Amino acid sequence: MPRDFIKMHGLGNDFVIIDGRADSFLPDKEFCLAVADRHRGVGYDQLIVLGKPQDPAADLYMHLYNSDGSTTGACGNGTRCVSHLLFDETGKTRGVIQTSAGLLNVWQEEGSRIVSVDFGPPNLSWKEIPLAKEMDTLNVLMGMDDVPPACCVNVGNPHALFFVPDVAAVPLADLGPVLEHHALFPERCNIEFAQVLDRAHIRMRVWERGAGITESCGSGASATLVAAVRRGLTDRKATIHLDGGDLMIEWREADDHVILSGPTALSFTGTLTF
Protein backbone atom coordinates (compact mmCIF):
# COMPACT_ATOMS: atom_id res chain seq x y z
CA MET A 1 0.00 0.00 0.00
CA PRO A 2 1.17 3.59 -0.55
CA ARG A 3 3.11 5.14 2.34
CA ASP A 4 3.51 8.87 2.83
CA PHE A 5 6.95 9.95 4.03
CA ILE A 6 8.85 13.04 5.09
CA LYS A 7 12.50 13.56 4.12
CA MET A 8 14.49 15.53 6.72
CA HIS A 9 18.11 16.09 7.64
CA GLY A 10 20.26 17.31 10.48
CA LEU A 11 23.36 18.89 8.92
CA GLY A 12 23.20 16.54 5.94
CA ASN A 13 22.58 13.42 8.03
CA ASP A 14 19.38 12.46 6.20
CA PHE A 15 16.27 10.52 7.16
CA VAL A 16 13.12 9.12 5.63
CA ILE A 17 10.38 9.36 8.28
CA ILE A 18 7.15 7.33 8.08
CA ASP A 19 4.25 7.68 10.52
CA GLY A 20 3.21 4.14 11.42
CA ARG A 21 1.08 5.03 14.44
CA ALA A 22 -2.28 4.43 12.73
CA ASP A 23 -1.63 0.83 11.63
CA SER A 24 1.47 -0.22 13.63
CA PHE A 25 3.52 -0.45 10.43
CA LEU A 26 7.00 -1.93 10.72
CA PRO A 27 9.16 -2.43 7.60
CA ASP A 28 10.99 -5.59 6.62
CA LYS A 29 14.57 -5.58 5.38
CA GLU A 30 13.51 -5.65 1.72
CA PHE A 31 11.47 -2.47 2.21
CA CYS A 32 14.36 -0.75 4.03
CA LEU A 33 16.82 -1.58 1.26
CA ALA A 34 14.44 -0.47 -1.49
CA VAL A 35 13.80 2.92 0.11
CA ALA A 36 17.50 3.37 0.93
CA ASP A 37 18.54 3.06 -2.73
CA ARG A 38 19.53 6.61 -3.73
CA HIS A 39 19.05 5.81 -7.44
CA ARG A 40 15.83 3.77 -7.45
CA GLY A 41 14.30 4.68 -4.08
CA VAL A 42 14.58 7.81 -1.95
CA GLY A 43 17.88 7.37 -0.11
CA TYR A 44 18.65 7.88 3.55
CA ASP A 45 21.22 7.35 6.27
CA GLN A 46 18.47 6.06 8.58
CA LEU A 47 14.81 5.16 8.11
CA ILE A 48 12.60 6.22 11.02
CA VAL A 49 9.15 4.75 11.64
CA LEU A 50 6.98 6.46 14.25
CA GLY A 51 4.93 4.21 16.51
CA LYS A 52 2.71 4.44 19.56
CA PRO A 53 4.75 4.65 22.79
CA GLN A 54 4.91 1.69 25.13
CA ASP A 55 5.72 3.97 28.07
CA PRO A 56 2.94 6.39 29.13
CA ALA A 57 5.56 9.06 29.80
CA ALA A 58 6.53 9.16 26.10
CA ASP A 59 4.88 11.06 23.25
CA LEU A 60 5.80 8.49 20.60
CA TYR A 61 8.07 5.54 19.81
CA MET A 62 10.85 5.87 17.27
CA HIS A 63 11.90 2.73 15.36
CA LEU A 64 15.33 3.15 13.72
CA TYR A 65 16.74 1.32 10.69
CA ASN A 66 20.12 1.77 9.00
CA SER A 67 20.51 1.90 5.24
CA ASP A 68 21.69 -1.73 5.24
CA GLY A 69 18.40 -2.79 6.84
CA SER A 70 19.81 -3.37 10.33
CA THR A 71 18.25 -1.78 13.41
CA THR A 72 19.83 0.64 15.86
CA GLY A 73 18.90 1.94 19.30
CA ALA A 74 19.84 5.59 19.09
CA CYS A 75 20.26 8.36 16.54
CA GLY A 76 20.84 11.89 17.79
CA ASN A 77 20.12 13.79 14.59
CA GLY A 78 17.16 11.53 13.78
CA THR A 79 15.74 12.16 17.24
CA ARG A 80 16.09 15.89 16.70
CA CYS A 81 14.27 15.68 13.34
CA VAL A 82 11.42 13.67 14.87
CA SER A 83 11.28 16.22 17.70
CA HIS A 84 10.86 18.96 15.08
CA LEU A 85 7.78 17.12 13.75
CA LEU A 86 6.48 16.42 17.25
CA PHE A 87 6.66 20.08 18.22
CA ASP A 88 4.88 21.10 15.01
CA GLU A 89 2.17 18.50 15.72
CA THR A 90 1.61 19.35 19.39
CA GLY A 91 2.50 23.04 19.53
CA LYS A 92 4.78 22.26 22.48
CA THR A 93 8.50 22.90 22.85
CA ARG A 94 9.30 19.88 25.04
CA GLY A 95 8.63 16.18 24.70
CA VAL A 96 9.73 12.61 25.40
CA ILE A 97 10.65 10.12 22.67
CA GLN A 98 10.95 6.39 23.33
CA THR A 99 13.47 4.19 21.51
CA SER A 100 14.74 0.68 22.10
CA ALA A 101 17.56 2.31 24.08
CA GLY A 102 15.15 4.09 26.46
CA LEU A 103 13.42 7.45 26.91
CA LEU A 104 14.93 10.66 25.52
CA ASN A 105 13.93 14.12 26.72
CA VAL A 106 13.86 16.64 23.87
CA TRP A 107 13.24 20.38 23.62
CA GLN A 108 13.39 23.28 21.21
CA GLU A 109 14.62 26.81 21.75
CA GLU A 110 11.82 29.36 21.50
CA GLY A 111 11.59 30.90 18.04
CA SER A 112 14.25 28.69 16.47
CA ARG A 113 14.84 25.27 14.97
CA ILE A 114 17.66 24.45 17.37
CA VAL A 115 16.57 21.16 18.91
CA SER A 116 18.25 19.46 21.87
CA VAL A 117 18.33 15.83 23.01
CA ASP A 118 19.29 14.57 26.47
CA PHE A 119 21.08 11.23 26.03
CA GLY A 120 21.40 10.73 29.78
CA PRO A 121 24.66 9.44 31.27
CA PRO A 122 27.06 7.72 28.84
CA ASN A 123 27.92 4.06 29.33
CA LEU A 124 31.66 3.56 29.69
CA SER A 125 32.23 -0.01 30.88
CA TRP A 126 33.46 -2.67 28.48
CA LYS A 127 30.29 -4.75 28.94
CA GLU A 128 28.05 -1.79 28.10
CA ILE A 129 29.90 -0.77 24.92
CA PRO A 130 29.98 -3.80 24.39
CA LEU A 131 33.47 -5.15 23.77
CA ALA A 132 34.26 -8.80 23.15
CA LYS A 133 36.48 -8.99 26.22
CA GLU A 134 37.35 -6.98 29.32
CA MET A 135 39.46 -3.95 28.40
CA ASP A 136 40.09 -0.39 29.59
CA THR A 137 37.64 1.56 27.41
CA LEU A 138 39.77 4.70 27.70
CA ASN A 139 42.56 3.09 25.67
CA VAL A 140 41.45 0.16 23.52
CA LEU A 141 44.28 -1.36 21.50
CA MET A 142 43.00 -2.41 18.08
CA GLY A 143 46.06 -4.40 17.01
CA MET A 144 46.42 -2.26 13.88
CA ASP A 145 49.51 -0.22 13.03
CA ASP A 146 47.60 2.58 11.26
CA VAL A 147 45.22 3.59 14.08
CA PRO A 148 45.89 4.87 17.62
CA PRO A 149 44.20 3.35 20.69
CA ALA A 150 40.45 3.97 20.72
CA CYS A 151 38.31 5.49 23.44
CA CYS A 152 34.98 3.66 23.50
CA VAL A 153 31.64 5.15 24.58
CA ASN A 154 28.02 4.02 24.39
CA VAL A 155 25.31 6.72 24.19
CA GLY A 156 22.51 4.34 23.21
CA ASN A 157 24.74 2.82 20.52
CA PRO A 158 28.46 1.91 20.49
CA HIS A 159 31.18 4.32 19.37
CA ALA A 160 34.97 4.05 19.03
CA LEU A 161 36.86 7.37 18.95
CA PHE A 162 40.31 7.77 17.43
CA PHE A 163 42.11 11.06 18.08
CA VAL A 164 44.48 12.02 15.27
CA PRO A 165 46.54 15.10 14.27
CA ASP A 166 44.69 15.60 10.96
CA VAL A 167 41.27 14.06 10.25
CA ALA A 168 41.44 15.14 6.61
CA ALA A 169 44.34 12.73 6.08
CA VAL A 170 42.45 9.70 7.42
CA PRO A 171 41.39 7.17 4.71
CA LEU A 172 37.95 6.83 6.29
CA ALA A 173 36.41 4.86 3.43
CA ASP A 174 39.11 2.20 3.90
CA LEU A 175 39.41 2.13 7.70
CA GLY A 176 35.72 2.61 8.51
CA PRO A 177 34.38 -0.79 7.43
CA VAL A 178 37.38 -2.65 8.84
CA LEU A 179 36.96 -1.03 12.26
CA GLU A 180 33.15 -1.30 12.24
CA HIS A 181 33.45 -5.08 11.86
CA HIS A 182 36.50 -5.52 14.13
CA ALA A 183 36.40 -8.64 16.28
CA LEU A 184 36.41 -6.50 19.45
CA PHE A 185 32.91 -5.21 18.59
CA PRO A 186 30.35 -8.06 18.77
CA GLU A 187 27.52 -5.65 17.80
CA ARG A 188 29.71 -3.77 15.29
CA CYS A 189 30.54 -0.15 16.07
CA ASN A 190 30.28 3.46 14.91
CA ILE A 191 33.72 4.84 14.09
CA GLU A 192 34.85 8.44 14.61
CA PHE A 193 38.18 10.10 13.86
CA ALA A 194 38.61 13.36 15.74
CA GLN A 195 41.08 16.24 15.73
CA VAL A 196 41.09 18.51 18.79
CA LEU A 197 41.41 22.13 17.65
CA ASP A 198 41.29 23.66 21.13
CA ARG A 199 39.49 22.98 24.41
CA ALA A 200 36.14 24.07 22.96
CA HIS A 201 36.33 22.85 19.34
CA ILE A 202 36.79 19.43 17.73
CA ARG A 203 36.84 18.47 14.04
CA MET A 204 35.32 15.03 13.50
CA ARG A 205 34.55 12.63 10.64
CA VAL A 206 32.32 9.60 11.03
CA TRP A 207 31.71 6.14 9.64
CA GLU A 208 28.29 5.06 10.90
CA ARG A 209 27.51 1.45 11.69
CA GLY A 210 25.22 0.14 8.97
CA ALA A 211 25.32 3.38 6.94
CA GLY A 212 28.95 4.20 6.11
CA ILE A 213 30.32 7.73 5.79
CA THR A 214 27.73 10.37 6.71
CA GLU A 215 27.94 14.15 6.80
CA SER A 216 26.93 14.32 10.44
CA CYS A 217 26.15 12.04 13.39
CA GLY A 218 24.58 13.36 16.59
CA SER A 219 25.36 10.38 18.80
CA GLY A 220 28.87 10.32 17.31
CA ALA A 221 29.41 13.99 18.13
CA SER A 222 28.17 13.32 21.66
CA ALA A 223 30.48 10.34 22.09
CA THR A 224 33.36 12.42 20.71
CA LEU A 225 33.03 15.02 23.46
CA VAL A 226 32.74 12.36 26.15
CA ALA A 227 35.91 10.69 24.87
CA ALA A 228 37.77 14.01 24.66
CA VAL A 229 36.83 14.89 28.24
CA ARG A 230 37.85 11.44 29.45
CA ARG A 231 41.24 11.95 27.80
CA GLY A 232 41.57 15.45 29.32
CA LEU A 233 41.65 17.07 25.87
CA THR A 234 38.69 19.48 26.13
CA ASP A 235 36.29 21.11 28.55
CA ARG A 236 32.84 19.60 29.15
CA LYS A 237 31.15 21.80 26.53
CA ALA A 238 32.38 22.04 22.94
CA THR A 239 31.40 22.56 19.32
CA ILE A 240 31.91 19.53 17.09
CA HIS A 241 32.68 20.49 13.48
CA LEU A 242 31.43 17.82 11.05
CA ASP A 243 31.37 17.61 7.26
CA GLY A 244 27.76 18.86 7.29
CA GLY A 245 28.08 21.60 9.91
CA ASP A 246 28.37 22.18 13.64
CA LEU A 247 26.75 20.47 16.63
CA MET A 248 26.95 21.71 20.22
CA ILE A 249 27.60 19.08 22.89
CA GLU A 250 27.68 19.37 26.68
CA TRP A 251 28.52 16.63 29.19
CA ARG A 252 27.02 18.10 32.34
CA GLU A 253 29.02 17.59 35.49
CA ALA A 254 25.98 18.08 37.74
CA ASP A 255 24.05 15.01 36.57
CA ASP A 256 26.45 13.27 34.11
CA HIS A 257 23.97 13.77 31.23
CA VAL A 258 25.10 14.35 27.64
CA ILE A 259 23.18 17.07 25.76
CA LEU A 260 23.19 17.36 21.95
CA SER A 261 21.97 20.56 20.25
CA GLY A 262 21.76 21.60 16.60
CA PRO A 263 19.51 22.59 13.68
CA THR A 264 17.02 20.47 11.74
CA ALA A 265 15.52 20.93 8.28
CA LEU A 266 12.65 19.56 6.19
CA SER A 267 13.73 18.56 2.67
CA PHE A 268 10.54 17.32 0.99
CA THR A 269 7.53 15.02 1.33
CA GLY A 270 6.35 12.21 -0.90
CA THR A 271 4.58 8.88 -1.24
CA LEU A 272 6.19 5.44 -1.51
CA THR A 273 4.40 3.05 -3.85
CA PHE A 274 6.34 -0.16 -3.27
N, C-alpha and C positions, 0 to 999 in steps of 0.2 A: 504494500500500500504506500501511497505517497507520504513523505515525511518532510514537514517544514523544518528548516534549520536557520541558524544565525551564525555568520562567520565573524569572529572577533579576534583581536590580538592584544597582547601586552608587550610593547616594544618589539614587535616582529615575531614573537612567540605566538603562533596562530592556532586557533581552535575552531572546530565545528561543534556547535551546541544544539542539541535536540531536546525538546521538552517531552519527556516520557511519563509525566505525572498522570495524565488522563487514562492511559491504558497499560501502565507498568512496562513499557517497552524497554527491552535490553537487547543490544545487537550481538550477533554472533561474529566470529572472526572473519568470515567471508564478507560480511557487511562492512566491518571496520576497514579491511584492506581495500575494498572497492571505493569507499568514500575517501580514503587516504591518498589514492592515486592522483597525483597533481596534473596528469595529462588526460585521464579518462573519468576522474571523479571530481572532487572539490579540492582535496589536499589539506592536510593539517599536521601539526606536531602532536596534538592530542585531540581525541574525540571525547566530548562531555555529554552525558545523558542525565537530565534532571529527573529525579524521582521523588516520591513522597518520603519524608523523613521517618526513620524508625524511632528516633528519640523525640519526645514531645517538646524538648527545648530548642530543637532545630527548625529552621524555616523550610529547608528542603535537603534532599540527599543528592550528592554529586558522584556519579559513576564515571570513572576515568579510564580511558583506553589509549594506549600508545599507537603510533602509526604502523607498528608491526602486528597489531591486534592483541598484544599483551595488556594486562591491567596494571594499574599503579594506584598507590594509596594517597598520594599527595601531589599537588601541582599548584605552586604559588600564584603564577600568572593566570592560570585557568580559574582558580578560586576568585581572583580579583575580577576577572571578566564576568563570572557568574554573579558576583556581588553587584556589579554594575547593573545587570538585568534585574536582580532582586530588588534593588533600591528603586529602579524605575517602576517596577510592578507594584511595590508596596507604598511608595512615597516616603519610606523611612531612610535613615542614614546609618543604621546599625542592624546587624543580623547575625544569625548563626547557621553555618553550613556544615552538614554531616558528610563525612567520607568514611571509607573503610579504615582510615587511620585515626578517626575520632572526630570530635567537634571543633570547628574553627570559628572564632569570633572575628567578624569583619565589620569595617566601618568606612565611611566616606567623608572627606573634608567638605564642609559646607561650601556650596557654590563652585565645586571643582570636580574633576574626574580622577583625583588622586584617591586611590582605594588602598586600604591597609588590611593585612591579615595577621592575626596572632597565631603563630605556630605552636605556642606553648614552649616548655623547656626542651632543648635538644637532647637526644639520646646519644651517649658517648661511650657506652661499654661495648666490648667486642661482640657480645651476644645480641645486643640491640641493633648493631649496624645492619645485618649481621656479618661476621667474618667466619671463615671455615674453621678457625682455631683461635685459641686465646692469644691475643697480642695487645701491645700498647697502642691504642688507637691514635695517639698523638704522633707516633712515628712508625708507620707500617712499611716494612721493607718488602718491595714487590719482586725482588730478585731479577731486576732488569737494569742494565747498565745505563739506559738512556732516560730514566726517570728518577727523581729524588724520592725519598720516603714520603708516603702519603699521610695526611691527617684525615681520619674518617669520622663522619658525622651522620646521624640520621635525624631528619626533620619531617618524619612521616614517610620518607623514602631514603635509601642509602646514597651517600655521596663520598667520593674520595677526592681530596684536594691536594694538588701538587703546586708548590710555590716555586716559581722560576724567575730568572732575571728578565726575560723578554718573552711574553706570551705570543707575540707575533711570529716568533721563530719556531714555535712548537708545531710539528706535523700532526695536527689534531686528527685529521682524517685517517691517518695511519695508526696512531697510538690509541685513539678513542675506542674502537671496537676490540682491540686486544685487551685493554684494561677493563672494559665493561664486562668481558667474559672471563676475566682472570679467575683462576682456581680459588683464590682467597674469598671471592664473592659468590656464595651459593645462590643468592637471588639476583645476581648481576649487580651493576652499580652505575650510578651517574658519575661522570668524570669531569672535573674542573681543573684547568690550569690557570693560576693566578699570579699576578705581578703586583706587589705592593708598591704604590707610588709615594704615599706618605701615610701618616697614622689615621687619615680620614678618607683615603681614596685607594681603591683597588681596581686594577684592570683584570677582567676575567673572560675566558672563553670556555664553552661548555660542549660536551658530548653527552646527550641525554640517553639514558637507558631506554631502549626500544624505539628511539626516534632519530638518533644520530646528532649531527651538528645542528644547533638551533641558534637563533639570534639573541635569545634571552631565556633565562630560566630563573623563576622566582625562588624556588626551593634551593637551587644551586647557589644563587647569590646569598641567601640566608646562611647556608652551610659554609660558604666562603668566609663570611665575617666571623662565624663561630670558630672556624679553624684558625683564622688570623689572630683572634684574641687568645686562643689557647696557646699559640706559638709566641705570644707577646709582641706581635708585629704591628697591631693597630689598637686604637681605642675601641670602646664597645658600640660606637655608632659611626657608620661610614657609608660613603657612596660607592656602589659597585658599578663600574663602567663596563657594559657589555656591547657586543656588536650592534645590538638594536637600540641602545640608549642606556639610561641610568636608572638604577633602583636604589632606594634608601633602606638600609638595614640597621636595626638596633637590637642588641642583645642586652636586655635590661638586667641590671645587677640586682634590683629590688626583688624581682620575682623569678628571674632566670628565663623569662619568656623572650622569644625571638619575634620581632615585628618587621614585616615586609611592607613597603609602601612604594607606589608607583602609578603611572597612568594606564588607562585602558582605552580601547577604541573599537567601535563597530565598523566592520568592513562592508558587509552586504548581507542580504537575506535571500533565501531561495527554497526550492522544493526538490527533494530527492525522489526519483521515480524508480529506483531499483531496490 
